[in-house]
Amino acid sequence: MPHTIDIQVASDGSPLPDPSKIEKWVAAALVNLREDAELSIRIVDDEESRELNHRYRGKDKPTNVLSFPSDLPPELELPLLGDLLVCAPVVASEANEQNKSLESHWAHMIIHGILHLLGYDHIEDEDATKMEALETHIMLGLKFPAPYETSEPPNPNLKTTRSFSSP
């Protein structure tokens, strides 16, 4: 069954991806993980992102993506996955700072958010390794570069570095 995606645009900011691309990225993130899914993706500016990031995470700044998984009782058996909130200016700024294409970073943020909706997280190192490997696999499958590789030389002061290969 096709996925149902409600895309809401509440941003006047940077160039936004075409909805058909967003749908493609969502589908790629759900392959082999979820057959049926209904979700909303709301694209916002800094203020709305900051407000919700503060309310739900206690961080008084905008963030790239917030995920709000559905909390329905299992007996309802509805395909509702949840909601994503993506901050267009933060995504654009991060793409620039990380020397990534805007489209590639948008794809990564959508995929990252979908995986959060599916229950993946990156709080513990082991969970982060699994989630980042899956993100990398999906991104490479879409012909984007691996999202956690940079063109900059590694920082010798970092405590941990991760490298991934496609599963």
C-alpha positions in Angstrom: 0.0 0.0 0.0 1.4 3.5 -0.8 2.4 5.7 2.1 0.2 8.7 2.8 2.3 11.9 3.5 0.8 15.3 4.3 3.4 18.0 3.6 2.8 21.4 5.1 4.9 24.3 4.2 5.1 27.1 6.8 8.5 28.5 5.7 9.4 31.5 3.6 13.1 30.5 3.7 15.5 28.8 1.5 14.7 26.7 -1.6 12.6 23.7 -0.5 12.7 20.3 -2.1 9.9 19.3 -4.4 7.2 17.2 -2.6 7.8 14.3 -5.0 11.4 14.1 -3.8 10.3 14.2 -0.2 7.9 11.3 -0.9 10.8 9.3 -2.5 13.0 9.9 0.5 10.2 8.8 2.9 9.6 5.6 0.8 13.3 4.8 0.8 13.5 5.2 4.6 10.5 2.9 5.1 11.6 0.1 2.7 11.7 -3.2 4.7 10.9 -1.4 7.9 7.2 -0.4 7.5 4.8 -1.4 4.8 1.9 1.1 5.5 2.5 4.5 7.0 0.7 7.8 7.3 2.7 10.8 8.4 2.8 14.6 8.3 5.9 16.6 7.5 5.8 20.3 8.4 8.5 22.5 7.0 9.0 25.6 9.2 11.2 28.6 9.9 13.5 29.2 13.0 10.8 30.5 15.4 8.4 27.6 15.2 11.3 25.1 15.4 12.8 27.0 18.4 9.5 27.1 20.2 8.8 23.4 19.8 12.4 22.4 20.5 12.2 24.4 23.8 8.8 22.9 24.7 9.5 19.3 24.0 13.3 19.0 24.5 14.2 21.9 26.8 16.5 23.5 24.2 15.8 27.1 23.4 17.1 27.1 19.8 15.9 25.9 16.4 16.9 22.4 15.4 17.1 20.6 12.1 14.3 18.0 12.6 11.9 17.1 15.4 10.1 13.8 15.4 6.8 13.1 17.1 6.0 9.4 16.9 2.3 8.4 17.0 1.2 7.1 20.4 -1.8 5.1 19.4 -2.8 2.0 21.3 -1.7 -1.1 19.2 -5.2 -2.5 19.1 -6.3 0.4 16.8 -4.1 -1.0 14.1 -3.8 2.3 12.2 -0.8 3.0 10.0 -0.3 6.4 11.6 3.5 6.8 12.0 3.7 10.4 13.4 4.8 13.9 12.5 8.1 15.4 11.5 9.0 19.1 11.8 11.9 20.2 9.6 13.4 23.7 10.0 14.3 24.9 6.5 16.8 27.6 7.6 18.7 25.2 9.9 18.9 22.5 7.1 20.2 25.1 4.7 22.8 26.4 7.2 24.0 23.0 8.1 24.3 21.9 4.5 26.5 25.0 3.9 28.6 24.5 7.1 29.1 20.8 6.3 29.9 21.4 2.6 27.0 19.2 1.5 24.5 19.8 -1.3 21.2 21.2 0.0 19.3 18.3 -1.6 21.5 15.7 0.0 21.1 17.2 3.5 17.3 17.5 3.1 17.2 13.8 2.1 19.3 13.0 5.2 17.1 15.0 7.6 13.9 13.4 6.2 15.4 9.9 6.5 16.8 10.7 10.0 13.4 11.9 11.2 11.6 8.9 9.7 14.0 6.5 11.6 13.2 8.4 14.8 9.5 7.9 14.1 10.3 4.1 13.7 11.9 4.0 17.2 15.6 4.4 16.2 17.7 6.8 18.3 21.3 7.9 18.8 21.5 8.5 22.5 23.7 5.4 23.3 26.8 4.8 21.1 25.6 1.3 20.1 22.2 2.7 19.0 23.9 5.6 17.2 26.1 3.2 15.3 23.1 1.2 14.1 21.0 4.2 13.2 23.9 6.0 11.4 24.7 2.8 9.4 21.1 2.5 8.3 21.0 6.2 7.3 24.2 5.7 5.3 22.8 2.6 3.6 19.6 4.4 2.6 21.4 7.5 1.4 23.8 5.5 -0.7 20.9 3.6 -2.1 19.5 7.0 -3.2 22.8 7.8 -4.8 23.7 10.5 -2.2 27.1 10.5 -0.4 27.4 9.0 3.0 25.9 11.6 5.4 28.5 11.2 8.1 31.6 11.6 6.0 33.0 15.1 5.5 35.4 16.5 3.1 37.4 18.0 5.9 40.3 16.3 7.6 39.4 14.5 10.8 39.8 16.5 14.1 42.4 14.8 16.2 40.8 16.2 19.4 37.5 14.2 18.9 37.1 11.3 21.2 35.3 9.0 18.8 35.0 8.7 15.1 32.8 6.4 13.1 33.1 5.0 9.6 30.4 3.0 8.0 30.1 0.7 5.1 26.9 -0.2 3.4 25.3 -3.3 4.9 
